[in-house]
Amino acid sequence: MVKLQCGDFEPLDNDNILLGELQKPHCGLDCLKISEFVRLQNHPRKNKIPKKPMAWRLLLSSKKPQKPLQKPFISFFSSSHFENPNPNSSSFPLCPPINKKRKPPKKPRKRKDSPRTKLVQHESQRIQAFERIVQRDTLFRFITRTKSFLSNQPDHILLLDEAGKLHRELGFPRGRKVARSIERHPSLLQLYRHTDGKIWLGFTDLMEDLLQEENSIMDVLEQSRVTTVRKLLMMSSKHRIPLSKIHHCRHLFGIPDDFRDRALKYPDYFRVAIDSGGTRVLELVEWDPFLAVSALERDFVLDEDRVKRTFKFEVAHRKSLNLDDGDKRRLDEVSTLPLVSPYSEGSDLKLWSVEAEKYRVGVLHEFLSLTLEKRASIHHIVEFKEEFSLTKHTYQMLMKQPRAFYLAGTEMNWTVFLRDAYGNDGVLKVKDPQVVFNEKMYRLANMKGMGSDIDIEDCG
């Protein structure tokens, strides 16, 4: 072992020794703790600490040299890092702050349109007059259903607590207070407190007068409604329809609520039977050939060219024939005509043939022509799916005939209009007396009446 003498080294102060030796990679200083270094720097007798023995102890240390410190770790022990930035505080961080980069905020995902909210028509092809009619039906759904339900109740009244449970029958949103919906139509509906202290829902005097007017309209148009039901039975397969389906769509055709009883007055036209499942079914007694003429066939006699332009049934693989526009039009006319009568037996046709599609289109055209406002929702059409031999592709089938039908609303809850029955302004060309009455009731429903003696806040 080589002995070293003190004369071989220059005396260094305490700071130079430690900081100088710190820069030597194999000096073994990495075993010293940072706290020891800080203690030596702040020692009150710093200048009296022997210098050479400290250097001898460092140089003559028997410890084996360890691996050199990494450069980032060596640069950490610079004197600037040990200076207290706040001299008034006794403690200061030994490690520098770490600046983390903030991640950029995630872009909000674009919500995909669902069939419940996606509109059927593109904005460029949308007819606002038809779209407003659908919105109007939603707005007056409560007053329409409430009128129909209350008119069948004794004395035309209903306990308010019971009305709050009948959201489906009265047409107000589930989970909402029925009193809020009643408040929107003060001229037709009212709340009053009975002698028993309970709150009841009833009609105003104006609404009672409207009910009498509507009943008189039903009596006058009874023969017309009977003809409508007869034509529906003639179009249906096996010429029979459950009475429950007719009752469900009674407002669509202007059929009175008590049609089940009125049908018994016409034994030459109708017969009520009970099927194997116990369902009451209305059957056709006698076929009338004069009624088996559709509205489309009558229009074809008056204006043949217009009917040809209205419907279009393309020939399969037409594009591969490489025809010009004139030949394509003539070929489509050949495939379009002749039309299939909706009063024929459609169940005998091949399911996916052109004739079967013509039959289904003709059935829906005749079905819409029998309605009051020449339109129907998907719920009404689905009711007669079995009777009219319709398929699940009815939506796509109607979309392929844009000149004859217009679909408004959303893809899940759409309404189909018969375009020829409306003018360019979106108003019916011929209005049924029941339609005139409904429009009058809608105007009165928007009027602000005298109100009731019951505060809405007291209704819970």
Buried (B, 14 or more C-beta within 10 A) or exposed (E): EEEEEEEEBEEBEBEEBBBEBBEEEEBBBBEBEEEEBEEBEEEEEEEEEEBEEBBBEBEEEEEEEEEEBEEEEBEBBEEEEEEEEEEEEEEEEEEEEEEEEEEEEEEEEEEEEEEEEEBBBEEEEBBEBBBEBBEEBEBBBBBBBBBBBBBEEEEBBBEBBEBBEBBEBBBBEEEEBBBEBBBBBBBBBBBEBEEEEEBBBBBBEBBBEBBEEBBEBBEEBBEEBBBBBBBBBBBBBEBBBBBEBBBEBBBBBBBBBEBBEBBEEBEEBBBEEEEEEEEEBBBBEEEEEEEBBBBBBEBBEEEEEEBBBBBBBBBEEBEEEEBEEEEBBEBBBEBBBEBBBBBBEBEEBEEEEBBBBBBBBBBBBBBBBBBBBBBBBBEBBEBBEBBBBBEEEBBEBBBBBEEBBBBBBBBEBBBBBBBBBBEEEBEBEEEBBBBEBBEEBBEBBEEEBEEBEBEBEEBE
